[in-house]
Amino acid sequence: MSLLKGLFRGRQDRHDTVRVLDHPRDLQPGDIVKFGFTGQELLSNQSFRVADINTCDLGGEQHKKTVFTLQGTDTELRLAVIDNGRGERIEIGCAVFPEDVAKIFDEDAFIDLLDPETGVHHILDRNGEPEHLAGWTATAYSQEAGHNAYYHAGDYRSRALPDFEEEANAFSYYFLISDDRRFGLEVQVYDGGRTEVYLLVYLAVSNIEELWPGDSG
């Protein structure tokens, strides 16, 4: 009898350790995220695997931003859970190439955004929207940030960020958002001139239809 009790107890203990995933803030590498219908074809009704987790120190009160890299069949996106004062939202970022940036914005206006001599109150108007980026852009963006920030490889949700800036990868951070706060634009400029541009959309957490823990869960 004691042997049988031990077997059943072992099964119960294993069952109790199964990870439950019910919010994107708790994602881990290998987890699967499935979105419902959205206005972005790259995202709508698609499933993605969490490929990586990294952290940006953007300064301010809510400076630690956890960024999940989402890998789809043909698409890589990034996800963050944010609260900009209007309730919790998910921020989905799509990296864009220079040729697409030139189609969306006036090139001179975009270059002025990155010039520290021109201040931090820029407005960028949309000139066009490439077909493959339909649903990712707003008609206009207003600048809300332009300062130094730091990229930290790895997940810092349960630990403090390093005290020394030398342990991070510094970049110049530019952030603009539409008047209805449904779309954003983020630009990261690193030493040497490497520039990363992300179109951002802000969606309700309920736009995530399902979450599945990975094999390790």
Backbone as ProteinMPNN parsed JSONL, in Angstrom:
{"seq_chain_A": "MSLLKGLFRGRQDRHDTVRVLDHPRDLQPGDIVKFGFTGQELLSNQSFRVADINTCDLGGEQHKKTVFTLQGTDTELRLAVIDNGRGERIEIGCAVFPEDVAKIFDEDAFIDLLDPETGVHHILDRNGEPEHLAGWTATAYSQEAGHNAYYHAGDYRSRALPDFEEEANAFSYYFLISDDRRFGLEVQVYDGGRTEVYLLVYLAVSNIEELWPGDSG", "coords_chain_A": {"N_chain_A": [[0.833, -1.208, 0.0], [1.924, 1.246, 0.814], [3.778, 1.617, -1.196], [2.152, 2.058, -3.458], [0.905, 4.446, -2.677], [3.099, 6.094, -2.694], [3.709, 6.162, -5.435], [1.431, 7.4, -6.555], [1.56, 9.856, -5.227], [3.91, 10.859, -6.28], [3.155, 11.275, -8.947], [1.218, 13.26, -8.572], [2.786, 15.329, -7.527], [4.36, 15.951, -9.761], [2.394, 16.867, -11.467], [1.597, 19.174, -10.147], [3.671, 20.908, -10.672], [3.431, 21.841, -13.229], [3.58, 24.549, -15.408], [1.464, 27.342, -15.503], [0.272, 29.515, -17.923], [-1.004, 32.571, -18.331], [-0.799, 35.233, -18.963], [0.851, 37.661, -20.988], [3.04, 38.943, -19.8], [4.409, 37.04, -18.422], [5.795, 35.43, -20.14], [8.128, 33.025, -21.413], [11.189, 31.888, -23.002], [10.511, 29.797, -25.802], [7.78, 29.57, -25.367], [4.463, 29.832, -26.816], [2.631, 32.216, -28.666], [-0.524, 33.15, -29.718], [-2.264, 35.251, -31.844], [-5.418, 36.916, -32.208], [-7.779, 38.25, -34.591], [-6.419, 41.109, -36.119], [-5.652, 44.442, -37.315], [-3.331, 44.242, -38.752], [-1.692, 42.507, -41.163], [0.618, 40.944, -40.888], [0.428, 40.084, -38.329], [-2.158, 39.273, -37.686], [-4.206, 36.636, -36.67], [-2.056, 34.914, -36.401], [0.551, 32.716, -35.206], [3.282, 32.72, -32.901], [6.572, 31.963, -31.738], [8.295, 32.467, -28.684], [11.414, 33.625, -28.984], [13.534, 34.916, -27.751], [14.501, 36.954, -24.927], [15.006, 40.213, -23.914], [16.213, 43.328, -22.466], [15.48, 46.774, -22.076], [16.741, 49.79, -20.782], [15.135, 52.588, -20.337], [15.114, 54.862, -18.862], [13.484, 57.154, -16.51], [10.433, 56.615, -14.514], [9.241, 54.123, -15.109], [11.351, 52.515, -16.194], [12.469, 50.073, -16.929], [12.162, 47.991, -19.502], [10.872, 45.094, -20.71], [11.544, 43.106, -23.439], [10.19, 40.933, -25.707], [11.215, 38.713, -28.154], [9.515, 37.648, -30.937], [9.116, 34.891, -32.942], [7.924, 34.05, -36.04], [6.636, 32.061, -38.805], [7.581, 33.298, -41.183], [8.193, 35.756, -40.227], [9.575, 38.102, -37.931], [8.843, 39.614, -34.941], [8.486, 41.976, -32.2], [7.532, 42.067, -28.767], [6.1, 43.847, -26.055], [4.868, 44.49, -22.774], [3.07, 47.177, -21.699], [2.233, 50.149, -19.796], [0.943, 53.071, -20.315], [-0.375, 54.968, -18.843], [-2.964, 54.783, -19.617], [-4.015, 52.376, -19.038], [-3.217, 48.858, -19.184], [-1.466, 47.634, -21.989], [-0.506, 45.815, -24.957], [2.485, 46.177, -26.723], [3.428, 45.95, -29.976], [6.125, 45.504, -32.06], [7.526, 46.167, -35.248], [10.275, 45.734, -37.198], [11.721, 47.958, -39.566], [13.144, 48.494, -42.796], [15.635, 50.775, -44.204], [14.79, 51.581, -46.816], [12.024, 51.33, -46.643], [11.452, 53.149, -44.622], [12.02, 55.506, -45.986], [9.919, 55.534, -47.77], [7.748, 55.922, -46.149], [8.14, 58.261, -44.601], [9.157, 61.713, -45.008], [12.447, 62.121, -46.047], [14.267, 64.133, -45.246], [12.949, 65.244, -43.03], [12.979, 63.047, -41.33], [15.729, 62.705, -40.908], [16.266, 65.107, -39.596], [15.009, 64.588, -37.174], [16.869, 62.99, -35.879], [18.916, 64.677, -35.335], [20.574, 66.256, -32.806], [20.644, 68.988, -32.529], [18.227, 69.984, -33.319], [16.247, 69.86, -31.426], [13.571, 68.369, -29.39], [10.941, 68.071, -30.218], [9.649, 67.062, -32.484], [7.518, 66.515, -35.335], [6.352, 63.987, -37.345], [5.011, 63.416, -40.462], [3.064, 61.074, -42.28], [3.971, 59.971, -45.467], [3.408, 57.887, -47.123], [2.409, 54.386, -47.294], [3.844, 51.352, -47.396], [2.672, 48.391, -49.043], [3.065, 45.919, -47.726], [3.217, 46.734, -45.144], [0.773, 47.53, -44.325], [-1.593, 48.871, -42.111], [0.157, 49.35, -40.07], [0.954, 51.953, -39.631], [0.497, 55.44, -38.661], [-1.181, 58.541, -39.501], [0.253, 60.719, -38.6], [2.935, 61.506, -36.325], [3.974, 62.455, -33.065], [6.766, 63.635, -31.25], [7.867, 62.212, -28.195], [10.035, 61.478, -26.712], [13.588, 61.76, -26.518], [16.546, 60.788, -25.909], [19.388, 59.365, -24.153], [19.671, 55.819, -23.867], [19.726, 52.348, -22.746], [20.694, 49.107, -23.706], [20.235, 45.853, -22.571], [21.334, 42.646, -22.785], [19.394, 39.81, -22.211], [17.106, 38.627, -19.616], [15.676, 40.611, -17.22], [13.582, 40.663, -15.421], [13.283, 39.61, -12.856], [15.464, 40.492, -11.483], [17.83, 43.066, -10.587], [18.851, 45.745, -12.748], [22.171, 46.125, -14.105], [24.51, 48.191, -12.299], [26.441, 49.619, -13.578], [27.012, 51.516, -16.443], [28.747, 50.647, -18.333], [28.307, 47.99, -18.646], [26.267, 47.697, -20.377], [24.743, 48.199, -23.641], [24.849, 51.177, -25.083], [22.523, 53.5, -26.533], [21.071, 56.051, -28.653], [17.859, 57.161, -28.059], [14.769, 57.531, -29.588], [11.416, 58.407, -29.517], [8.182, 58.436, -30.805], [4.653, 59.138, -31.047], [1.271, 58.494, -32.099], [-1.606, 60.738, -32.149], [-3.888, 59.435, -31.17], [-2.752, 57.477, -29.728], [-2.451, 54.892, -30.63], [-0.532, 54.057, -32.34], [3.002, 53.898, -32.725], [6.428, 55.064, -33.044], [9.707, 54.023, -32.95], [13.11, 54.747, -32.657], [16.406, 53.645, -32.646], [19.682, 54.541, -32.212], [22.913, 53.505, -32.499], [26.38, 53.529, -31.372], [28.674, 54.214, -33.944], [26.794, 54.466, -35.851], [24.862, 52.573, -36.518], [21.469, 51.989, -37.048], [18.271, 51.317, -35.836], [14.908, 50.919, -36.648], [11.576, 50.906, -35.604], [8.223, 50.238, -36.26], [5.382, 50.669, -34.296], [2.528, 49.152, -32.826], [-0.291, 49.471, -30.687], [-2.164, 47.377, -28.735], [-5.038, 45.816, -27.19], [-4.627, 43.562, -24.438], [-6.299, 41.442, -24.742], [-6.262, 40.89, -27.436], [-4.504, 38.897, -27.795], [-5.064, 35.65, -28.427], [-4.513, 33.047, -27.543], [-2.237, 31.446, -25.246], [0.54, 29.352, -24.916], [2.475, 27.35, -22.819], [5.963, 26.578, -23.311], [7.861, 23.564, -24.163], [9.47, 23.256, -21.957], [7.847, 24.094, -19.952]], "CA_chain_A": [[0.0, 0.0, 0.0], [2.781, 2.426, 0.895], [4.394, 1.793, -2.506], [1.156, 2.681, -4.33], [0.742, 5.836, -2.257], [4.265, 6.83, -3.159], [3.598, 6.364, -6.876], [0.414, 8.419, -6.823], [2.039, 11.141, -4.733], [4.887, 11.34, -7.25], [2.422, 11.803, -10.098], [0.577, 14.506, -8.178], [3.815, 16.358, -7.414], [4.735, 16.372, -11.096], [1.264, 17.636, -11.992], [1.558, 20.493, -9.504], [4.748, 21.769, -11.15], [3.139, 22.306, -14.58], [3.469, 26.008, -15.416], [0.262, 27.92, -16.086], [0.6, 30.768, -18.608], [-2.246, 33.267, -18.645], [-0.564, 36.652, -19.255], [2.111, 37.785, -21.741], [4.159, 39.418, -18.979], [5.085, 35.881, -17.842], [6.341, 34.593, -21.201], [9.489, 32.5, -21.341], [11.611, 31.347, -24.296], [9.867, 28.554, -26.184], [6.328, 29.695, -25.274], [3.774, 30.159, -28.059], [1.635, 33.276, -28.584], [-1.414, 33.197, -30.883], [-3.077, 36.457, -31.892], [-6.675, 36.894, -32.931], [-7.825, 39.164, -35.736], [-5.96, 42.49, -35.94], [-5.57, 45.185, -38.567], [-2.0, 44.078, -39.331], [-1.653, 41.172, -41.764], [1.75, 40.182, -40.353], [0.109, 39.692, -36.962], [-3.527, 38.789, -37.544], [-4.448, 35.186, -36.657], [-0.764, 34.244, -36.532], [1.185, 32.195, -33.995], [4.704, 33.017, -32.805], [7.315, 31.369, -30.62], [9.201, 33.398, -28.011], [12.771, 33.186, -29.314], [14.532, 35.558, -26.901], [14.013, 38.009, -24.024], [16.034, 41.191, -23.588], [15.736, 44.419, -21.618], [15.945, 48.133, -22.354], [16.631, 50.784, -19.72], [14.735, 53.805, -21.036], [15.064, 55.978, -17.924], [12.159, 57.482, -15.981], [9.902, 55.783, -13.441], [9.033, 52.768, -15.61], [12.463, 52.507, -17.142], [12.89, 48.726, -17.31], [11.221, 47.484, -20.493], [11.177, 43.74, -21.141], [11.208, 42.956, -24.861], [10.134, 39.537, -26.143], [11.354, 38.497, -29.59], [8.546, 36.665, -31.404], [9.52, 34.334, -34.223], [6.886, 33.356, -36.786], [7.112, 31.265, -39.936], [8.356, 34.17, -42.071], [8.197, 37.095, -39.649], [10.049, 38.314, -36.567], [8.296, 40.812, -34.318], [8.829, 42.068, -30.787], [6.373, 42.33, -27.921], [6.314, 44.353, -24.701], [3.656, 44.847, -22.035], [3.304, 48.542, -21.22], [1.123, 50.917, -19.241], [1.289, 54.475, -20.541], [-1.33, 55.817, -18.153], [-4.31, 54.505, -20.116], [-4.269, 50.962, -18.846], [-2.22, 47.932, -19.71], [-1.573, 47.312, -23.403], [0.661, 45.169, -25.538], [3.145, 46.944, -27.774], [4.01, 45.061, -30.967], [7.063, 46.247, -32.888], [7.933, 45.589, -36.521], [11.463, 46.417, -37.702], [11.589, 48.385, -40.956], [14.399, 48.779, -43.47], [15.751, 52.174, -44.644], [13.994, 51.87, -48.011], [10.638, 51.511, -46.225], [11.383, 54.417, -43.896], [11.993, 56.566, -46.998], [8.595, 55.545, -48.396], [6.737, 56.338, -45.166], [8.394, 59.619, -44.117], [10.074, 62.58, -45.735], [13.795, 61.771, -45.586], [14.871, 65.272, -44.535], [12.294, 65.355, -41.725], [13.454, 61.947, -40.495], [17.112, 63.018, -40.536], [16.198, 66.174, -38.588], [14.644, 63.96, -35.897], [18.064, 62.402, -35.274], [19.9, 65.744, -35.128], [20.348, 66.831, -31.469], [20.53, 70.451, -32.606], [16.876, 70.376, -33.737], [15.308, 69.762, -30.311], [12.875, 67.097, -29.121], [9.501, 68.281, -30.411], [9.409, 66.842, -33.899], [6.305, 65.872, -35.834], [6.579, 63.305, -38.617], [3.802, 63.077, -41.197], [3.19, 59.925, -43.173], [3.861, 60.237, -46.905], [2.883, 56.692, -47.777], [2.44, 53.159, -46.497], [4.082, 50.171, -48.241], [1.579, 47.417, -48.953], [3.345, 44.876, -46.74], [3.124, 47.331, -43.808], [-0.586, 48.06, -44.154], [-2.105, 48.773, -40.75], [1.211, 49.578, -39.084], [1.353, 53.359, -39.538], [-0.48, 56.496, -38.416], [-1.013, 59.664, -40.427], [1.254, 61.637, -38.049], [3.527, 61.119, -35.046], [4.577, 63.538, -32.286], [7.866, 63.123, -30.433], [7.716, 62.244, -26.743], [11.313, 61.199, -26.053], [14.818, 61.825, -27.296], [17.595, 60.786, -24.897], [20.198, 58.155, -24.128], [19.076, 54.636, -23.25], [20.692, 51.256, -22.65], [20.21, 47.77, -24.049], [20.826, 44.788, -21.768], [20.995, 41.307, -23.248], [18.899, 38.949, -21.148], [15.842, 38.855, -18.915], [15.913, 41.226, -15.909], [12.325, 40.847, -14.706], [13.395, 39.225, -11.444], [16.747, 40.956, -10.941], [18.104, 44.483, -10.845], [19.741, 46.054, -13.853], [23.534, 46.432, -13.644], [24.732, 49.572, -11.871], [27.45, 50.27, -14.4], [26.605, 51.68, -17.825], [29.686, 49.93, -19.198], [27.822, 46.63, -18.829], [25.148, 47.745, -21.315], [24.996, 48.756, -24.967], [24.165, 52.472, -25.098], [22.008, 53.996, -27.811], [20.211, 57.237, -28.616], [16.49, 56.653, -28.119], [13.77, 58.487, -30.06], [10.095, 57.789, -29.469], [7.077, 59.278, -31.249], [3.389, 58.419, -30.934], [0.142, 59.16, -32.751], [-2.49, 61.445, -31.219], [-4.812, 58.505, -30.526], [-1.89, 56.568, -28.969], [-2.586, 53.538, -31.156], [0.644, 53.758, -33.151], [4.225, 54.544, -32.267], [7.641, 54.942, -33.84], [10.889, 53.998, -32.098], [14.377, 54.734, -33.38], [17.575, 53.403, -31.806], [20.922, 54.818, -32.947], [24.041, 53.014, -31.717], [27.7, 54.015, -31.759], [29.045, 53.744, -35.27], [25.744, 54.841, -36.788], [23.827, 51.55, -36.735], [20.167, 52.539, -36.689], [17.147, 50.385, -35.892], [13.63, 51.634, -36.67], [10.45, 50.009, -35.35], [6.844, 50.694, -36.23], [4.729, 50.082, -33.132], [1.074, 49.226, -32.669], [-0.718, 49.217, -29.313], [-3.374, 46.573, -28.761], [-5.497, 45.279, -25.912], [-4.088, 42.243, -24.131], [-7.264, 40.453, -25.232], [-5.956, 40.544, -28.82], [-3.827, 37.596, -27.74], [-6.138, 34.663, -28.355], [-4.075, 31.902, -26.734], [-0.862, 31.349, -24.822], [0.902, 27.978, -24.564], [3.842, 27.181, -22.295], [6.832, 25.748, -24.128], [8.113, 22.199, -23.689], [10.078, 23.29, -20.63], [6.83, 24.436, -18.959]], "C_chain_A": [[0.865, 1.255, 0.0], [3.453, 2.703, -0.444], [3.432, 2.477, -3.467], [0.951, 4.147, -3.978], [1.904, 6.682, -2.759], [4.204, 7.124, -4.644], [2.599, 7.463, -7.198], [0.856, 9.797, -6.357], [3.06, 11.732, -5.709], [4.216, 11.926, -8.474], [1.784, 13.146, -9.773], [1.589, 15.635, -8.079], [4.232, 16.866, -8.783], [3.64, 17.231, -11.714], [1.269, 19.054, -11.423], [2.634, 21.43, -10.038], [4.528, 22.262, -12.577], [2.883, 23.811, -14.553], [2.19, 26.438, -16.129], [0.633, 29.276, -16.674], [-0.687, 31.464, -19.0], [-2.056, 34.759, -18.891], [0.781, 36.792, -19.972], [3.289, 38.301, -20.925], [4.998, 38.262, -18.43], [5.714, 34.967, -18.896], [7.789, 34.203, -20.931], [9.889, 32.006, -22.73], [10.976, 29.986, -24.566], [8.355, 28.598, -26.092], [5.746, 30.132, -26.618], [2.69, 31.199, -27.789], [0.796, 33.246, -29.856], [-2.299, 34.426, -30.784], [-4.395, 36.181, -32.608], [-6.613, 37.85, -34.108], [-7.323, 40.546, -35.327], [-5.914, 43.153, -37.303], [-4.237, 45.077, -39.259], [-1.867, 42.646, -39.853], [-0.527, 40.317, -41.203], [1.439, 39.542, -39.007], [-1.195, 38.917, -36.856], [-3.628, 37.271, -37.686], [-3.174, 34.368, -36.834], [-0.257, 33.763, -35.17], [2.688, 32.431, -34.059], [5.296, 32.282, -31.615], [8.217, 32.44, -30.014], [10.632, 32.886, -28.201], [13.809, 33.742, -28.351], [13.847, 36.592, -26.019], [15.179, 38.916, -23.685], [15.398, 42.389, -22.904], [16.325, 45.739, -22.072], [15.732, 49.005, -21.121], [16.389, 52.119, -20.398], [14.7, 55.017, -20.122], [13.64, 56.232, -17.44], [11.691, 56.471, -14.952], [9.723, 54.332, -13.881], [10.104, 52.472, -16.651], [12.795, 51.127, -17.665], [11.838, 48.099, -18.22], [11.687, 46.115, -20.97], [10.664, 43.546, -22.558], [11.311, 41.481, -25.246], [10.279, 39.485, -27.663], [10.433, 37.362, -30.002], [8.944, 36.19, -32.794], [8.357, 33.583, -34.852], [7.483, 32.565, -37.93], [8.022, 32.085, -40.842], [8.585, 35.552, -41.478], [8.787, 37.083, -38.249], [9.513, 39.646, -36.075], [8.813, 40.888, -32.892], [7.592, 42.482, -30.015], [6.841, 42.874, -26.579], [4.955, 44.629, -24.079], [3.921, 46.201, -21.396], [2.037, 49.112, -20.594], [1.513, 52.386, -19.343], [0.296, 55.44, -19.907], [-2.757, 55.604, -18.605], [-4.649, 53.025, -19.99], [-3.241, 50.106, -19.551], [-2.515, 47.592, -21.164], [-0.388, 46.45, -23.803], [1.172, 46.044, -26.676], [3.815, 45.946, -28.711], [4.88, 45.902, -31.9], [7.474, 45.47, -34.122], [9.131, 46.387, -37.03], [11.278, 46.758, -39.174], [12.955, 48.766, -41.515], [14.434, 50.237, -43.935], [14.897, 52.505, -45.858], [12.512, 52.045, -47.685], [10.457, 52.811, -45.452], [11.265, 55.573, -44.884], [10.643, 56.649, -47.708], [7.527, 56.086, -47.449], [6.896, 57.809, -44.784], [9.261, 60.406, -45.097], [11.48, 62.37, -45.172], [14.442, 62.904, -44.8], [14.272, 65.424, -43.143], [12.775, 64.254, -40.789], [14.879, 62.202, -40.031], [17.143, 64.117, -39.473], [15.856, 65.616, -37.212], [15.884, 63.483, -35.153], [19.163, 63.422, -35.007], [19.648, 66.4, -33.772], [20.198, 68.348, -31.482], [19.103, 70.907, -32.916], [15.832, 70.199, -32.636], [14.603, 68.421, -30.241], [11.358, 67.239, -29.277], [9.124, 68.093, -31.878], [8.031, 66.23, -34.154], [6.641, 65.271, -37.192], [5.235, 62.947, -39.231], [4.069, 61.893, -42.113], [3.003, 60.355, -44.615], [3.241, 59.069, -47.655], [2.981, 55.504, -46.846], [2.657, 51.976, -47.43], [3.028, 49.1, -47.993], [1.821, 46.384, -47.871], [3.32, 45.401, -45.307], [1.754, 47.956, -43.564], [-1.07, 47.816, -42.729], [-1.089, 49.054, -39.666], [1.533, 51.053, -38.862], [0.176, 54.27, -39.252], [-0.232, 57.631, -39.409], [0.044, 60.645, -39.929], [1.7, 61.139, -36.68], [4.128, 62.353, -34.376], [5.629, 62.966, -31.347], [7.58, 63.273, -28.948], [9.029, 61.977, -26.016], [12.453, 61.32, -27.05], [15.979, 61.925, -26.32], [18.405, 59.492, -24.998], [19.45, 57.03, -23.413], [20.089, 53.497, -23.35], [20.003, 49.918, -22.923], [20.974, 46.74, -23.224], [20.384, 43.449, -22.34], [20.532, 40.467, -22.066], [17.637, 39.454, -20.492], [16.127, 39.386, -17.512], [14.609, 41.44, -15.143], [12.456, 40.561, -13.217], [14.737, 39.608, -10.841], [16.979, 42.395, -11.346], [19.008, 44.632, -12.058], [21.135, 46.367, -13.317], [23.679, 47.912, -13.299], [25.652, 50.335, -12.818], [27.001, 50.313, -15.855], [27.508, 50.909, -18.776], [29.217, 48.503, -19.486], [26.662, 46.558, -19.818], [25.612, 48.308, -22.652], [24.182, 50.041, -25.084], [23.652, 52.802, -26.498], [21.214, 55.277, -27.583], [18.789, 56.78, -28.933], [15.54, 57.78, -28.523], [12.428, 57.765, -30.1], [9.045, 58.82, -29.86], [5.801, 58.446, -31.214], [2.287, 59.213, -31.618], [-0.761, 59.797, -31.706], [-3.445, 60.5, -30.497], [-4.081, 57.412, -29.737], [-2.088, 55.099, -29.372], [-1.367, 53.096, -31.946], [1.848, 54.515, -32.606], [5.355, 54.33, -33.258], [8.825, 55.013, -32.89], [12.13, 53.903, -32.972], [15.503, 54.573, -32.363], [18.823, 53.617, -32.66], [22.101, 54.458, -32.051], [25.344, 53.652, -32.193], [28.106, 53.389, -33.09], [27.978, 54.013, -36.308], [24.694, 53.79, -37.06], [22.494, 52.041, -36.194], [19.087, 51.479, -36.861], [15.851, 51.175, -35.754], [12.505, 50.615, -36.512], [9.138, 50.784, -35.477], [6.14, 49.944, -35.114], [3.218, 50.2, -33.244], [0.747, 48.831, -31.235], [-2.092, 48.552, -29.335], [-3.768, 46.157, -27.352], [-4.873, 43.903, -25.698], [-5.008, 41.146, -24.671], [-7.079, 40.12, -26.706], [-5.096, 39.281, -28.916], [-4.892, 36.541, -27.475], [-5.779, 33.491, -27.45], [-2.607, 32.024, -26.391], [-0.584, 29.895, -24.44], [2.306, 27.964, -23.973], [4.668, 26.287, -23.232], [7.058, 24.386, -23.5], [8.702, 22.166, -22.283], [9.079, 23.604, -19.543], [6.114, 23.218, -18.484]], "O_chain_A": [[0.582, 2.211, -0.721], [3.68, 3.858, -0.804], [3.831, 3.373, -4.211], [0.836, 4.994, -4.864], [1.727, 7.822, -3.189], [4.598, 8.205, -5.08], [2.874, 8.347, -8.009], [0.563, 10.798, -7.011], [3.082, 12.94, -5.941], [4.649, 12.956, -8.989], [1.803, 14.064, -10.593], [1.31, 16.762, -8.487], [4.438, 18.066, -8.964], [3.926, 18.209, -12.404], [0.979, 20.017, -12.134], [2.517, 22.644, -9.869], [5.347, 23.023, -13.093], [2.065, 24.292, -13.768], [1.88, 25.957, -17.219], [1.244, 30.098, -15.992], [-1.391, 31.008, -19.901], [-3.039, 35.488, -19.017], [1.746, 36.12, -19.61], [4.437, 38.112, -21.327], [6.143, 38.457, -18.024], [6.123, 33.85, -18.579], [8.556, 34.941, -20.313], [9.019, 31.731, -23.556], [10.908, 29.132, -23.681], [7.689, 27.746, -26.681], [6.438, 30.723, -27.447], [1.932, 31.091, -26.825], [1.343, 33.31, -30.957], [-2.993, 34.631, -29.788], [-4.474, 35.328, -33.493], [-5.532, 38.216, -34.568], [-7.75, 41.09, -34.309], [-6.113, 42.499, -38.328], [-4.015, 45.753, -40.263], [-1.923, 41.69, -39.08], [-0.683, 39.105, -41.053], [2.094, 38.585, -38.594], [-1.321, 38.011, -36.033], [-3.195, 36.696, -38.685], [-3.214, 33.255, -37.359], [-0.593, 34.328, -34.129], [3.295, 32.352, -35.127], [4.617, 32.016, -30.623], [8.83, 33.226, -30.736], [11.011, 31.851, -27.652], [14.853, 33.123, -28.145], [12.747, 37.05, -26.326], [16.221, 38.451, -23.222], [14.175, 42.455, -22.777], [17.506, 45.827, -22.408], [14.673, 48.962, -20.495], [17.305, 52.717, -20.962], [14.3, 56.098, -20.554], [12.699, 55.594, -17.911], [12.442, 55.579, -14.558], [10.018, 53.412, -13.119], [9.812, 52.215, -17.818], [13.355, 51.01, -18.755], [10.757, 47.723, -17.767], [12.76, 45.985, -21.559], [9.492, 43.791, -22.843], [12.37, 40.864, -25.13], [9.531, 40.153, -28.377], [10.543, 36.248, -29.49], [9.091, 36.995, -33.714], [7.857, 32.608, -34.29], [8.702, 32.413, -38.017], [9.1, 31.632, -41.225], [9.117, 36.432, -42.155], [8.531, 36.165, -37.469], [9.705, 40.679, -36.715], [9.497, 39.978, -32.425], [6.713, 43.162, -30.544], [7.847, 42.424, -26.031], [4.001, 44.964, -24.781], [4.881, 46.36, -20.641], [0.93, 48.627, -20.828], [2.316, 52.881, -18.553], [0.137, 56.574, -20.359], [-3.677, 56.188, -18.033], [-5.467, 52.495, -20.743], [-2.492, 50.58, -20.405], [-3.653, 47.301, -21.531], [0.606, 46.363, -23.083], [0.402, 46.574, -27.476], [4.678, 45.178, -28.284], [4.417, 46.894, -32.462], [7.738, 44.269, -34.056], [9.015, 47.589, -37.269], [10.748, 45.955, -39.941], [13.809, 49.29, -40.801], [13.386, 50.872, -44.05], [14.334, 53.597, -45.931], [11.814, 52.807, -48.354], [9.444, 53.494, -45.6], [10.502, 56.512, -44.655], [10.263, 57.714, -48.194], [6.522, 56.641, -47.891], [5.904, 58.527, -44.656], [9.997, 59.835, -45.902], [11.68, 62.432, -43.959], [15.098, 62.655, -43.789], [14.991, 65.7, -42.182], [12.96, 64.489, -39.595], [15.204, 61.94, -38.873], [17.957, 64.063, -38.551], [16.351, 66.11, -36.199], [15.941, 63.564, -33.926], [20.229, 63.066, -34.506], [18.613, 67.041, -33.592], [19.673, 68.924, -30.53], [18.798, 72.093, -32.791], [14.641, 70.374, -32.893], [14.972, 67.466, -30.925], [10.59, 66.604, -28.555], [8.364, 68.884, -32.437], [7.467, 65.533, -33.311], [7.151, 65.957, -38.078], [4.42, 62.265, -38.61], [5.166, 61.739, -42.649], [2.02, 61.011, -44.96], [2.621, 59.253, -48.703], [3.554, 55.588, -45.76], [1.753, 51.621, -48.186], [2.552, 48.929, -46.87], [0.888, 46.004, -47.163], [3.391, 44.62, -44.358], [1.602, 48.813, -42.694], [-0.971, 46.706, -42.206], [-1.412, 49.007, -38.479], [2.324, 51.371, -37.974], [-0.974, 53.945, -39.545], [0.804, 57.671, -40.074], [0.671, 61.333, -40.734], [0.961, 60.452, -35.975], [4.723, 63.197, -35.045], [5.409, 61.929, -30.72], [7.113, 64.318, -28.495], [9.123, 62.228, -24.814], [12.313, 61.03, -28.238], [16.365, 63.029, -25.936], [18.123, 58.636, -25.837], [18.692, 57.271, -22.473], [21.156, 53.643, -23.947], [18.902, 49.644, -22.445], [22.204, 46.751, -23.183], [19.19, 43.151, -22.374], [21.203, 40.419, -21.035], [17.161, 40.554, -20.771], [16.748, 38.697, -16.702], [14.544, 42.325, -14.29], [11.801, 41.212, -12.403], [15.107, 39.093, -9.785], [16.403, 42.885, -12.318], [19.824, 43.759, -12.355], [21.265, 46.83, -12.184], [23.056, 48.773, -13.922], [25.635, 51.566, -12.847], [26.653, 49.285, -16.436], [27.102, 50.557, -19.883], [29.667, 47.878, -20.447], [26.13, 45.477, -20.071], [26.723, 48.824, -22.778], [22.955, 49.992, -25.174], [24.259, 52.437, -27.504], [20.749, 55.553, -26.477], [18.544, 56.106, -29.934], [15.506, 58.838, -27.894], [12.312, 56.665, -30.641], [9.013, 59.929, -29.325], [5.84, 57.222, -31.333], [2.351, 60.439, -31.709], [-0.7, 59.45, -30.526], [-3.781, 60.733, -29.336], [-4.713, 56.532, -29.151], [-1.914, 54.19, -28.56], [-1.182, 51.905, -32.197], [1.722, 55.626, -32.092], [5.251, 53.526, -34.184], [8.939, 55.958, -32.11], [12.199, 53.095, -33.898], [15.549, 55.274, -31.352], [19.005, 52.968, -33.69], [22.271, 55.032, -30.976], [25.406, 54.237, -33.274], [27.906, 52.197, -33.325], [28.203, 53.819, -37.502], [23.721, 54.066, -37.761], [22.392, 52.456, -35.039], [19.0, 50.826, -37.901], [15.713, 52.002, -34.852], [12.48, 49.592, -37.196], [8.968, 51.846, -34.878], [6.279, 48.727, -34.993], [2.694, 51.217, -33.699], [1.409, 47.978, -30.642], [-3.053, 49.094, -29.881], [-2.942, 46.145, -26.439], [-4.623, 43.169, -26.654], [-4.551, 40.056, -25.014], [-7.677, 39.16, -27.192], [-4.978, 38.676, -29.982], [-5.539, 36.544, -26.428], [-6.613, 32.999, -26.689], [-1.827, 32.62, -27.133], [-1.373, 29.275, -23.727], [3.232, 28.512, -24.571], [4.142, 25.367, -23.858], [6.517, 24.085, -22.436], [8.49, 21.225, -21.519], [9.368, 23.425, -18.36], [5.22, 23.315, -17.643]]}, "name": "protein", "num_of_chains": 1, "seq": "MSLLKGLFRGRQDRHDTVRVLDHPRDLQPGDIVKFGFTGQELLSNQSFRVADINTCDLGGEQHKKTVFTLQGTDTELRLAVIDNGRGERIEIGCAVFPEDVAKIFDEDAFIDLLDPETGVHHILDRNGEPEHLAGWTATAYSQEAGHNAYYHAGDYRSRALPDFEEEANAFSYYFLISDDRRFGLEVQVYDGGRTEVYLLVYLAVSNIEELWPGDSG"}
